[in-house]
Amino acid sequence: MRANDSQLRGEGVSAPKPASLLTRDGLQSRLGSALSKRLTVVCAPAGFGKSLAIRRAMEERDEAAVSYHLGPADASAAALARGLAHAFSDLAPGLRPSYATAVEYALQSSDPHKKLALWFQRHLQDVRATVLLEDVHHAAGDPNACRFLESLIEYVPQVHWGLTTRTALELPLNRWVGEGIASAPISTEDLRLTKIEAHELARRSQFPAHLVETLFDDTLGWPLAFHIGTNLPDCVQELSRARVRTPQDAYAFLSRNLFERYDEPLREVLLETSVFSQIDAELIAAGPWADSWERLAELARGALLFSILREDTLRYHDLFQTFLQNELRASGRWESSLKAGADMLERCARIPEALRLYVQAGAPAEALALCEKHGFELMDRGRRDDVAAALASIDEARQSESPVVLALRGLNESQLGRNDTAEAWFLHGIQKANSEHVRAEIAYRYALDLIRHGRMDAIDLLEPLSGLKEEPASLRALIQSTLATAYVLAGRFDDAREAIGRALALAREDDSDTLQAKIHHQAAWVALFTGEIEPAKAHAGMAVDYALQCGMYDSAARAYSVFYNILYDVQDDPEGAMRVLDSVLDCGLKAGSPQLRLFALLGMLDIAAELGDHDQVERITETLAAHEVDFADAATSETLLPAQALATAARGDFAEAYRVLVPSAARQITPDRKALRYSEIALYAAAARMRAQAENALTEVLPALDALEPAARRTVRTRLNCALALRLLGDAERAQELLEQTAINDGDRLKAFSNAVRAIVARWDGAQNFNDVAGALQQLHERHFGGIAGALAALPNAAAPSSHASLGVR
């Protein structure tokens, strides 16, 4: 990059003046009308003024304007979503910080385009805007990118979309036009200059009138070529004598003449900056041409070389940029210019762009160095595609010697759901680690991956790192909080308390919102499962506050889930729990997480089933039908299966209720949850006259009762379920013992459950208390236990073991 500051002040340099831009009233009127539809597509080759025309029409609209220009790097659904999240950052600021989690979840699904569109839908639900997406043809080669765009247009009906493209797009345009969703596409012929417009543009540019017809014929009304020609009247005669055969030949001839009229320092700036996808004041200031920005901005105002994206950001017209890049290649400076540009971008902390230029330059050593320095951060920001492209450009020998690169490959495989190969890469990276810091970073990330899959060997991986002293406090805090999580899953609650205490102490040395959100969320989770309810609420509240401040909707949703567990399981407040689940659902949608959406809906279904709200159960079930439910998933078994079983039991099909619920018992995390699940299984089996199965379940639960907190909600429900099961099996004495041991606070919602069970058992023992039973079941309905009331009413009469007749009180 050879130009210097003093050469670029522009004194005495002769160059074409910026020309006046033509206002094309007919075209602008049509575009203004078209943009009232949800979608407007403008399809024409480069240089026909597609973007300029839509931008002008957007200026006339009374709503926010958003624009994003696609480049070759946007040829995937994930990259397109990232660019749009950036473009919408002022109107929907939560999109950018939640992108990394949203794209990771999407990539692991069978329909990533739909998952990403749903994520946008939640963030844009209150946004009214007109959006210009330029050069969408770059995404046309990826079916998922086109499907994402199609879903986005359908899911966000209040946003108006203007698309420019050089090729046809795989969108259902004909259907949309017929349905009134899209306007008829605007084509090349609509954008081509008419002779009247050509004469008007020439007049404004003080271009000789006698040359207008010649220039128009040579360019066939191609707006950009004609526009350049009006700035070069002395070249037009030469152009005619050159006997150009196509408008493209005319453009090439005119653009070269235009370029050669600039002084050498300016030509150097144009050549060297042509490697960038866009240029801005910051980038220019970081290079050897710090005083050239005003000259470039003046050129941009003439619209011959650049489009003005923002006040301080320009983008070359594609055709002129291609011309400049070809000049660089012809001079043998292409690779060196790419490397110099990448170095500038790196100094400006624009790492993804720098990485792409190093890859283009065929510079594996530089790409490797950048991956080793910034690779984990890029993956955390959702830049998996940039990292993957960089790794593909580095030979296997270099990769195999870099522990960070090996771990990055593990992260990439993990995000794609290929867990076996991910594990191999992580282990290889740990083995190759040449420093304590690198080993700790890789081990932490590998342990996270193991815990996601319920692997307790994460503990063996993390425990040796507990004594680290020299690593950053943030990394040590994350290691300790992750270890605490693993301890909880392993039932080592005292160890979990100690580990999370160390994590909280370390987190006080780093005040970043993201770290605080993660540590307090984990602290809330540990406190919940170790029975420390007030600390759990306090940490969950702080986690929610920190997470929402920095757009970490994934962490916010998980912190809200702690409140849900407290309200539902501890405080017995189903309505409050339902409200919290709505927050979990909102954050899950904003995080782009199908798992969190599913968790919220399943929790709502469980509460609706317990309440006996059949209409709500049906609505939630219909919503769940759109999800691929994994019945082996712990969250699913914890919520969907009990709700299904309860609804099935209320219909009197206790054998089916048993079949639905029995696989989930062994997967419960804590003793009280496991006991409650086995008590439900025992009750359904006993009601179905499946004696052996009921006795097996009771064998699992009865010995554990003495170790549980007597007045805890789960313990009370467990005892009541077991009492009913024992009575159905004919063991009246043990059933009565359990009822006498069941202590319930007055006013507790469980009091109604206990009263109903006692009334039913008394009836089975021969009491003529039909009204008492009916009244107790009615109380259950009134105390939001309608689903349980239905199941109790369907129980067979324990006094007649061979009979399946219900109580008959429904």
Protein Blocks (a to p, Z undefined) as FASTA:
>chain_A
ZZdfklmnopoiacdddddddddfklmmmmmmmmmpmbdcddddehilmmmmmmmmmmmp
ccddddddddfklmcfklmmmmmmmmmmmmmmmlmmmmmmmmmmmmmpmblmlmmmmmmm
mmmmmpccddddehkllmmmpmklmmmmmmmmmmmmmbccddddfbdcdddfklmmmnom
accdddfklmpccfklmmmmmmmnopafklmmmmmmmnnopaklmmmmmmmmmlmmmmmm
nopabfklmmmmmmmmmmmmpcfklmmmmmmmmmpmbdcfklmmmmmklmlmmmmmmmmm
nommbccfblmbccddfklmmmmmmmmmmnopmmmmmmmmmmmmmmnopaklmmmmmmmn
opaklmmmmmmmmmmmmmmnopmmmmmmmmmmpcfklmmmmmklmmmmmmmmmmnopakl
mmmmmmmmmmmpcbfklmmmmmmmmmmmmmmnopaklmmmmmmmmmpckbcfklmmmmmm
mmmmmmmmnopaklmmmmmmmmmmmmmmpccfklmmmmmmmmmmmmmmnopaklmmmmmm
mmmmmmmmnopaklmmmmmmmmmmmmmmmnopaklmmmmmmmmmmmmmmnopaklmmmmm
mmmmmmmmmnopaklmmmmmmmmmmpccdfkbmklmmmmmmmmmmmmmmnopamlmmmmm
mmmmmmpfbfklmmmmmmmmmmmmmmnopaklmmmmmmmmmmmmmmpcfklmklmmmmmm
mmmmmmmnopamlmmmmmmmpccdehiaklmmmmmmmmmmmmmnopackkmmmmmmmmmm
mnopmmmmmmmmmpccfklmmbccdehlZZ
